[in-house]
Amino acid sequence: MKLISEKKPAFPWFGMDIGGTLVKLVYFEPVDITAEEEQEEVENLKSIRRYLTSNVAYGKTGVRDVHLELRNLTMCGRTGNLHFIRFPTQAMPRFIQMGHDKNFSSLHTTLCATGGGAYKFENDFRTMADLELLKLDELDCLIRGLLFVDRVGFNGHPECYYFQNPSDTQSCVKKPCTLDNPFPMLLVNIGSGVSILAVYSENNYKRVTGTSFGHMMSKDKRDSISKEDLARATLVTITNNIGSIARMCAVNEKIERVVFVGNFLRINTVSTKLLAYAMDFWSKGQLRALFLEHEGYFGAVGALMELLKTTEDP
């Protein structure tokens, strides 16, 4: 997949999704830099690239998900690697301070951001780091980023997968699949909250419903079990409810393809398998739950794509 533009934005290329719990950041590292470009490149741009690509952890809470890196990707006429970085939203002031310390504003790049935090931290970016955010619609970015990553694939492998035999814990196995002809699809985004979207094309969608779960009714029962058991019980309850609601939405909207994304699913095999089971159970085997490897990062990818898109406009 190639995005080609006559006029390219200034490096570095970032996309950010500032959520209620986590900040998701994608960074495009060019690997086709010429000797002339290398010589002309300013030192703080080199410093940013070295810092982001030579570390897998940043401070105590920042993490680069190396296993998700998309390699040799061509975007806007440049070839490079796409890196996926996350850190808690509460660490955002330290991130903004780093932008100030590395003199990020001198690079004259646009910082594209989506999520509620793009509005919450807008003034901090301006006053602390002299940076202006280009704020983007969260759902537009989510859909655009998801479709892009699914099209380019995961380093030669499919981005999408499902669980075969979800009702049988002994024979339940993960299987790759494709999102060929993806529309219409029901897109269930599970982060700090839940948004369920009926998507008919890249630019035609509607929010069907949304919710948040997670409360325990009986104090005596809460006190009688371990925190681990309580956490698992809560997870099962939340996940089964999401699966049931998604199934009902799919029936109401007459949509047969249901895709689950969002950071709630990150390294969360319990929930992904439970969602697969719930969809299979509530639909009597008629609906299959689909999942994507880059589950929580699509909003950030969509923000990056908007950065590249703005350079194509006359």
C-alpha positions as CSV (number, residue, x, y, z in Angstrom):
1,M,0.0,0.0,0.0
2,K,1.5,3.3,-1.1
3,L,0.5,6.8,-0.1
4,I,2.2,9.2,-2.6
5,S,2.4,12.9,-2.3
6,E,4.3,15.6,-4.2
7,K,4.8,17.6,-1.1
8,K,5.9,15.7,2.0
9,P,5.4,16.8,5.6
10,A,8.5,17.6,7.7
11,F,9.9,14.8,9.7
12,P,9.3,13.4,12.3
13,W,6.0,11.8,11.5
14,F,3.8,11.1,14.5
15,G,0.2,10.1,15.1
16,M,-1.3,10.2,18.6
17,D,-4.4,8.8,20.3
18,I,-4.7,10.3,23.8
19,G,-7.2,8.2,25.6
20,G,-8.6,8.3,29.1
21,T,-6.1,5.6,30.4
22,L,-3.4,5.2,27.7
23,V,-1.7,7.3,25.2
24,K,-1.0,5.5,21.9
25,L,1.8,6.9,19.7
26,V,2.9,5.7,16.3
27,Y,6.2,6.9,14.8
28,F,7.3,6.5,11.2
29,E,11.1,5.9,11.1
30,P,12.4,6.5,7.5
31,V,15.0,3.9,6.4
32,D,15.6,5.3,2.9
33,I,17.5,8.4,4.1
34,T,20.1,9.5,1.6
35,A,23.6,10.6,2.6
36,E,22.7,14.1,1.7
37,E,19.6,14.1,3.9
38,E,21.7,12.6,6.7
39,Q,24.1,15.4,6.4
40,E,21.5,18.1,6.3
41,E,19.4,16.6,9.1
42,V,19.3,18.7,12.3
43,E,20.7,17.2,15.4
44,N,17.5,17.3,17.5
45,L,15.7,15.3,14.8
46,K,18.4,12.7,14.9
47,S,18.2,12.7,18.7
48,I,14.4,12.0,18.6
49,R,14.9,9.1,16.1
50,R,17.7,7.6,18.1
51,Y,15.7,7.9,21.3
52,L,12.5,6.3,20.0
53,T,14.1,3.5,18.0
54,S,16.9,2.4,20.2
55,N,14.8,1.9,23.3
56,V,12.0,-0.5,24.1
57,A,11.1,1.3,27.4
58,Y,10.9,5.0,28.2
59,G,11.1,5.9,31.8
60,K,9.1,3.7,34.2
61,T,5.9,3.4,32.2
62,G,6.5,4.0,28.4
63,V,6.7,0.9,26.2
64,R,7.5,0.3,22.6
65,D,5.6,-2.8,21.4
66,V,8.4,-4.2,19.3
67,H,6.4,-7.2,18.3
68,L,3.9,-5.0,16.5
69,E,6.4,-3.0,14.4
70,L,5.5,-2.8,10.7
71,R,8.6,-3.1,8.6
72,N,9.5,-1.7,5.2
73,L,6.2,0.2,4.9
74,T,5.9,2.8,2.1
75,M,4.0,5.9,3.1
76,C,3.9,9.3,1.3
77,G,6.6,8.1,-1.0
78,R,9.0,7.1,1.8
79,T,10.0,3.7,3.0
80,G,10.4,3.0,6.7
81,N,9.3,1.2,9.8
82,L,6.2,2.1,11.8
83,H,6.7,1.9,15.6
84,F,4.0,1.5,18.2
85,I,4.5,3.2,21.6
86,R,2.2,3.5,24.6
87,F,2.3,5.1,28.0
88,P,-0.2,6.0,30.7
89,T,-2.2,9.2,30.1
90,Q,-1.1,10.4,33.6
91,A,2.5,10.6,32.2
92,M,1.5,13.1,29.5
93,P,3.1,16.1,31.3
94,R,6.4,14.3,31.2
95,F,6.0,13.6,27.5
96,I,5.2,17.2,26.8
97,Q,8.2,18.3,28.9
98,M,10.4,15.9,26.8
99,G,9.1,17.7,23.7
100,H,10.2,21.0,25.2
101,D,13.6,19.6,26.2
102,K,14.3,18.2,22.7
103,N,13.2,21.5,21.1
104,F,10.5,19.7,19.1
105,S,8.8,23.0,18.1
106,S,11.9,24.0,16.0
107,L,11.2,21.1,13.6
108,H,8.1,22.8,12.2
109,T,6.1,19.6,12.1
110,T,2.4,19.2,12.6
111,L,1.4,17.0,15.6
112,C,-1.8,15.2,14.8
113,A,-3.8,13.9,17.7
114,T,-7.2,12.3,18.4
115,G,-9.0,11.1,21.5
116,G,-10.4,13.2,24.4
117,G,-6.9,14.0,25.6
118,A,-6.2,16.0,22.4
119,Y,-8.6,18.6,23.9
120,K,-7.6,18.1,27.5
121,F,-3.9,18.6,26.9
122,E,-4.1,21.1,24.0
123,N,-3.2,24.1,26.2
124,D,-0.4,22.2,27.9
125,F,1.2,21.4,24.6
126,R,1.0,25.1,23.6
127,T,2.3,26.6,26.8
128,M,4.9,24.0,27.9
129,A,6.3,23.0,24.5
130,D,5.2,25.7,22.0
131,L,3.4,23.0,20.0
132,E,0.0,23.2,18.3
133,L,-2.1,20.1,18.0
134,L,-4.2,19.3,14.9
135,K,-7.2,17.7,16.7
136,L,-9.0,15.0,14.8
137,D,-12.2,13.1,15.1
138,E,-11.7,9.9,17.1
139,L,-14.0,7.6,15.1
140,D,-12.8,8.8,11.7
141,C,-9.2,8.0,12.8
142,L,-10.2,4.6,14.2
143,I,-11.8,3.5,11.0
144,R,-9.2,5.0,8.7
145,G,-6.3,3.4,10.7
146,L,-7.9,0.0,10.9
147,L,-8.6,-0.2,7.2
148,F,-5.1,0.9,6.3
149,V,-3.3,-1.6,8.6
150,D,-5.6,-4.4,7.4
151,R,-4.8,-3.5,3.8
152,V,-1.0,-3.5,4.2
153,G,-1.0,-6.6,6.4
154,F,1.2,-7.5,9.3
155,N,4.7,-8.0,7.8
156,G,3.4,-10.5,5.3
157,H,0.8,-12.1,7.6
158,P,-2.9,-11.2,8.0
159,E,-3.8,-8.5,10.5
160,C,-7.1,-10.2,11.3
161,Y,-7.8,-13.4,13.2
162,Y,-10.5,-15.4,15.0
163,F,-10.8,-18.4,17.3
164,Q,-11.8,-21.7,15.9
165,N,-14.0,-23.9,18.2
166,P,-14.6,-21.1,20.7
167,S,-17.0,-23.1,22.8
168,D,-14.5,-25.9,23.4
169,T,-11.6,-24.8,25.7
170,Q,-9.5,-27.8,24.7
171,S,-9.7,-27.3,20.9
172,C,-10.0,-23.5,20.8
173,V,-7.2,-22.2,18.5
174,K,-6.3,-18.9,17.0
175,K,-6.6,-18.7,13.2
176,P,-5.6,-16.0,10.7
177,C,-8.2,-14.5,8.3
178,T,-8.7,-11.5,6.0
179,L,-11.2,-8.7,6.0
180,D,-11.8,-8.9,2.2
181,N,-14.9,-6.8,1.4
182,P,-15.1,-5.6,5.0
183,F,-18.4,-3.7,4.6
184,P,-20.7,-3.6,6.3
185,M,-19.1,-4.5,9.7
186,L,-20.0,-3.9,13.3
187,L,-16.9,-2.4,14.9
188,V,-16.7,-2.8,18.7
189,N,-14.1,-0.5,20.2
190,I,-13.3,-1.4,23.8
191,G,-11.1,1.0,25.7
192,S,-11.9,2.9,28.9
193,G,-15.5,2.7,27.6
194,V,-17.2,0.9,24.7
195,S,-18.3,2.3,21.4
196,I,-20.2,0.1,18.9
197,L,-20.2,1.4,15.3
198,A,-22.1,0.2,12.2
199,V,-19.6,0.8,9.4
200,Y,-20.9,0.8,5.8
201,S,-17.8,2.4,4.1
202,E,-14.7,4.3,5.2
203,N,-16.7,7.5,5.3
204,N,-20.1,6.2,6.1
205,Y,-20.7,4.9,9.6
206,K,-22.9,5.5,12.7
207,R,-22.5,5.0,16.4
208,V,-25.1,2.4,17.4
209,T,-24.5,2.4,21.1
210,G,-21.9,2.7,23.8
211,T,-21.5,1.7,27.4
212,S,-19.1,1.1,30.3
213,F,-19.5,-2.1,33.0
214,G,-17.8,-3.3,36.1
215,H,-19.5,-3.1,39.5
216,M,-19.9,-5.7,42.2
217,M,-23.3,-5.9,44.0
218,S,-22.6,-8.0,47.1
219,K,-19.9,-6.8,49.6
220,D,-20.0,-10.1,51.5
221,K,-19.2,-12.0,48.3
222,R,-16.5,-9.5,47.4
223,D,-14.8,-10.0,50.8
224,S,-15.0,-13.8,50.7
225,I,-12.9,-14.3,47.5
226,S,-9.4,-13.4,46.4
227,K,-8.7,-10.2,44.4
228,E,-7.6,-12.4,41.5
229,D,-10.9,-14.3,41.5
230,L,-12.8,-11.1,41.8
231,A,-10.9,-9.6,38.9
232,R,-11.6,-12.6,36.7
233,A,-15.3,-12.7,37.6
234,T,-15.6,-9.0,36.7
235,L,-13.8,-9.6,33.4
236,V,-16.1,-12.5,32.6
237,T,-19.2,-10.4,33.4
238,I,-18.0,-7.4,31.4
239,T,-16.9,-9.5,28.4
240,N,-20.1,-11.5,28.2
241,N,-22.2,-8.4,28.4
242,I,-20.2,-6.8,25.6
243,G,-20.6,-9.9,23.5
244,S,-24.3,-10.1,24.1
245,I,-24.8,-6.4,23.2
246,A,-22.7,-6.7,20.1
247,R,-24.7,-9.7,19.0
248,M,-28.0,-7.8,19.4
249,C,-26.6,-4.8,17.6
250,A,-25.4,-7.0,14.7
251,V,-28.9,-8.5,14.4
252,N,-30.7,-5.1,14.6
253,E,-28.3,-3.6,11.9
254,K,-28.5,-6.8,9.8
255,I,-24.6,-7.0,9.8
256,E,-22.9,-10.4,9.9
257,R,-19.2,-9.3,10.4
258,V,-18.3,-8.2,14.0
259,V,-14.8,-6.9,14.6
260,F,-13.5,-6.2,18.2
261,V,-10.7,-3.7,18.7
262,G,-9.4,-1.5,21.5
263,N,-6.7,-1.5,24.2
264,F,-8.9,-3.5,26.6
265,L,-7.9,-6.5,24.4
266,R,-4.1,-6.0,24.6
267,I,-2.4,-9.1,25.9
268,N,-5.9,-10.2,27.1
269,T,-6.4,-13.7,25.8
270,V,-9.1,-14.3,28.5
271,S,-11.3,-11.6,27.1
272,T,-10.7,-12.4,23.4
273,K,-11.6,-16.0,23.9
274,L,-14.6,-15.1,26.0
275,L,-15.8,-12.7,23.4
276,A,-15.4,-15.4,20.7
277,Y,-17.4,-17.8,22.9
278,A,-20.1,-15.2,23.8
279,M,-20.6,-14.3,20.1
280,D,-20.8,-18.0,19.1
281,F,-23.1,-18.8,22.0
282,W,-25.6,-15.9,21.8
283,S,-25.8,-16.2,18.0
284,K,-26.1,-20.0,18.0
285,G,-23.0,-20.3,15.9
286,Q,-24.2,-17.7,13.3
287,L,-21.7,-14.9,14.1
288,R,-17.9,-15.1,14.5
289,A,-15.9,-12.6,16.6
290,L,-13.0,-11.1,14.6
291,F,-9.9,-9.5,16.2
292,L,-7.0,-7.4,15.0
293,E,-3.3,-7.7,16.0
294,H,-2.8,-3.9,16.5
295,E,-6.0,-3.7,18.6
296,G,-5.5,-0.4,20.4
297,Y,-3.4,1.6,17.9
298,F,-5.8,2.3,15.0
299,G,-6.7,5.8,16.2
300,A,-3.1,6.8,16.3
301,V,-2.5,5.3,12.8
302,G,-5.5,7.2,11.5
303,A,-4.0,10.4,13.0
304,L,-0.7,9.8,11.2
305,M,-2.5,9.2,7.9
306,E,-4.3,12.6,8.4
307,L,-0.8,14.2,8.7
308,L,0.2,12.7,5.4
309,K,-3.2,13.6,3.8
310,T,-2.9,17.3,4.7
311,T,0.1,17.6,2.5
312,E,-1.8,16.4,-0.5
313,D,-4.4,19.1,-0.4
314,P,-3.9,22.0,-2.8
